[in-house]
Amino acid sequence: MLLEVKDLRAHYERVEAIKGVSFEIEEGAIVSIIGANGAGKSTILRAISGLKAPSSGEIWFLNERIDRMPPHEVLRRGVALAPEGKRLFGEMSVAENLQMGSYLRKDKNEIRRDIEEIYEHFPRLKERLKQKAKTLSGGEQQMLALGRALMSKPKLLLLDEPSVGLAPAIVQQIAEIIVNINRGGISIVLVEQNAYLALRLAQKAYVLETGEIVLEGDTKTLSYDERVKKAYLG
């Protein structure tokens, strides 16, 4: 098993945001976590990536416990977080943001090759490599957030709301890129409010409500579940 989350709990002061969540990610999979705004989806990703210390529970990655590690050690082991696109280094250029994604790496020749590969994934970024990140469009910022995360050469990519605020045509581009990244051998945890997108891209999904998993299963089955249809698919 690539990732195992066991009875994870997390608090913000006295408020319990995550209430005993458990799930698994197999190598090579795309798994979605769907739920309303404030359900705790992003907190789960922050806990996995080391940015939020769990109150209790365990997180295992490739049979190594990582929930007590600082973020840079989690990243070094192959878990990268691509946050919602506006969380970039706004005053830095596109090229500088991508370089920051590789800051733990020493293989300079490989880094150069990987940057060229990022530009193949995202041709728009190559056109704007000297432009400040804060001046990019919303779709371009999301592409840069994905590209920066990929520069760490992750085994597991955590995607936090990659479609938020984007036009439908750009969402479709992002969806195609996610599929191509996965085909390249990277496993993905996709956190989304856009349930249509999440269920279309993933093989398995978890439905999160107020910090608890209330439903789980393969995405085809969940797509026909009346509770999911009523709450998330209109």
C-alpha positions in Angstrom: 0.0 0.0 0.0 1.3 3.4 -0.9 -0.4 5.5 1.7 -2.3 4.5 4.9 -4.2 7.0 7.0 -5.3 5.5 10.3 -7.9 7.1 12.7 -6.6 10.6 11.9 -7.8 13.4 14.1 -6.9 17.1 13.9 -7.9 20.2 15.8 -7.8 24.0 15.3 -7.7 25.1 18.9 -10.7 23.4 20.5 -12.5 22.6 17.3 -12.1 19.1 16.0 -11.8 19.4 12.2 -11.0 15.8 11.4 -12.7 13.1 13.4 -11.1 9.7 13.1 -10.6 9.5 9.4 -9.1 6.3 7.8 -8.4 5.5 4.2 -5.8 3.9 1.9 -4.2 4.8 -1.5 -2.8 2.1 -3.7 0.2 2.8 -5.9 -0.8 4.1 -9.3 -4.3 5.2 -8.3 -6.2 8.4 -8.4 -8.4 8.7 -5.3 -10.8 11.6 -4.6 -12.0 13.2 -1.4 -15.2 15.1 -2.0 -17.2 17.3 0.3 -18.6 20.7 0.9 -16.5 23.7 1.8 -15.3 23.4 5.4 -15.7 19.6 5.5 -12.0 19.2 6.4 -10.7 18.1 3.0 -7.7 20.5 2.9 -6.9 19.7 6.5 -6.4 16.1 5.6 -3.9 17.1 2.8 -2.1 19.4 5.2 -1.7 16.6 7.7 -0.4 14.2 5.1 2.1 16.7 3.8 3.3 17.6 7.3 1.9 21.2 7.4 -0.7 20.3 10.1 0.2 18.2 13.1 -2.4 15.6 13.8 -3.9 15.4 17.3 -3.9 11.6 17.0 -3.8 8.8 14.5 -1.1 7.6 12.1 0.0 8.3 8.5 2.1 5.7 6.8 3.8 6.2 3.4 5.6 3.2 1.8 5.6 1.5 5.2 7.2 4.4 7.0 5.4 6.5 9.5 5.4 10.2 8.4 2.9 12.0 10.6 5.7 13.1 13.0 8.0 14.4 10.3 8.5 18.1 9.3 7.2 19.0 5.8 10.6 18.9 4.1 11.2 15.4 5.2 7.7 14.3 4.0 8.5 16.0 0.6 11.9 14.3 0.5 10.2 10.9 0.8 8.0 11.6 -2.2 4.8 13.3 -1.1 4.2 16.7 -2.7 1.3 19.1 -2.1 0.0 21.3 -5.0 -2.1 23.9 -3.2 -4.9 26.0 -4.7 -3.2 28.1 -7.4 -2.9 31.4 -5.7 -0.6 30.0 -3.0 2.5 30.7 -5.1 5.6 32.9 -4.6 3.8 35.9 -6.3 6.8 38.1 -6.7 8.9 35.3 -8.2 8.8 34.5 -11.9 7.3 31.3 -13.3 10.9 29.9 -13.8 11.8 30.8 -10.2 8.7 29.1 -8.8 9.6 25.9 -10.7 13.1 26.1 -9.4 11.8 26.4 -5.8 9.9 23.1 -6.4 13.3 21.3 -6.8 15.0 22.9 -3.8 15.7 19.5 -2.1 17.2 18.0 -5.2 20.9 18.0 -6.2 20.7 16.4 -9.6 21.1 19.6 -11.7 21.0 17.9 -15.1 17.8 16.0 -14.2 16.3 19.3 -12.9 16.8 20.9 -16.3 15.3 18.0 -18.1 12.3 18.0 -15.7 11.7 21.7 -16.2 11.5 21.1 -20.0 9.1 18.3 -19.3 6.9 20.6 -17.2 6.9 23.0 -20.2 5.7 20.2 -22.4 2.8 19.5 -19.9 2.1 23.3 -19.7 3.2 25.1 -22.8 1.5 28.3 -21.5 4.1 28.4 -18.7 7.0 28.4 -21.2 5.5 31.4 -22.8 5.5 33.2 -19.5 8.6 31.9 -17.8 9.9 35.4 -16.9 6.5 36.7 -15.8 5.7 37.2 -12.1 3.4 34.5 -10.7 1.0 37.0 -9.3 0.3 38.4 -12.8 -0.8 35.1 -14.2 -4.4 34.2 -14.9 -6.2 31.8 -12.5 -5.7 28.8 -14.8 -2.0 29.6 -15.4 -1.5 29.9 -11.6 -3.0 26.5 -11.1 -0.8 25.1 -13.8 2.2 26.6 -12.1 1.2 25.2 -8.7 1.0 21.7 -10.3 4.3 22.2 -12.1 6.1 23.4 -9.0 4.9 20.3 -7.1 6.0 18.0 -9.9 9.5 19.4 -9.7 10.1 17.6 -6.5 9.6 14.3 -8.4 6.9 13.0 -6.1 5.5 9.5 -5.9 2.3 10.8 -4.5 0.8 14.2 -5.5 -1.8 15.8 -3.3 -4.1 18.2 -5.3 -6.1 20.7 -3.3 -9.1 22.1 -5.3 -7.3 22.3 -8.7 -10.5 23.5 -10.4 -11.6 26.2 -8.0 -12.6 29.5 -9.7 -11.6 28.3 -13.2 -13.6 28.5 -16.4 -15.0 25.2 -17.7 -12.6 25.1 -20.6 -9.6 25.5 -18.3 -11.0 22.9 -15.9 -11.0 20.4 -18.8 -7.4 21.2 -19.5 -6.4 20.7 -15.9 -8.4 17.4 -15.9 -6.4 16.1 -18.9 -3.1 17.1 -17.3 -4.0 15.3 -14.1 -4.7 12.1 -16.1 -1.4 12.4 -18.0 0.5 12.9 -14.7 -1.1 9.8 -13.4 -0.3 7.8 -16.5 3.3 8.9 -16.0 3.4 6.8 -12.8 2.4 9.3 -10.1 -0.4 8.5 -7.7 -2.8 11.2 -6.8 -5.1 12.3 -4.0 -7.6 14.8 -5.5 -9.5 17.0 -3.1 -12.4 18.7 -4.8 -15.7 20.4 -4.3 -16.4 19.7 -8.0 -17.9 16.2 -7.5 -18.4 15.7 -11.3 -14.7 16.2 -11.9 -13.6 14.2 -8.9 -15.8 11.2 -9.7 -14.8 11.3 -13.4 -11.0 11.3 -12.8 -10.7 8.9 -9.8 -11.1 5.2 -9.4 -12.1 5.5 -5.8 -13.7 8.2 -3.7 -14.4 9.2 -0.1 -17.2 11.5 0.8 -16.3 13.8 3.8 -18.9 15.6 5.9 -17.9 17.7 8.9 -14.6 15.9 9.4 -15.9 12.3 9.0 -16.0 9.9 6.1 -19.6 9.1 5.5 -19.4 7.2 2.2 -16.6 5.4 0.2 -16.4 3.2 -2.8 -15.5 3.0 -6.5 -16.5 6.2 -8.3 -19.0 4.5 -10.7 -21.0 3.1 -7.8 -20.9 6.5 -5.9 -22.0 8.3 -9.0 -25.3 6.5 -8.8 -25.7 6.7 -5.0 -28.8 8.8 -4.3 -27.2 10.6 -1.4 -24.2 11.7 -3.5 -26.5 12.7 -6.4 -28.7 14.8 -4.1 -25.9 16.5 -2.2 -23.1 16.9 -4.8 -24.4 16.2 -8.3 -27.6 18.2 -8.2 
